[in-house]
């Protein structure tokens, strides 16, 4: 079980092809603070049919994209 399971499940249920979330939204959906571990855990999202696209530190956003 991953600490980001709640976020991954929400993303899969969302079903949108591509969307952007702020760091604050990611933290709210995951139920925990976003930290550098996110970079390690993001690989798990592939199992849910999505991938993490661009992570913008300046805008504090993360782009998620559905796999083909």
Buried (B, 14 or more C-beta within 10 A) or exposed (E): EEEBBEBBEBBBEBEEEEBEBBBEBBBBBBEBEBEEEBEEBBEBBEEBEBBBEEBEEEEBBBBBBBEE
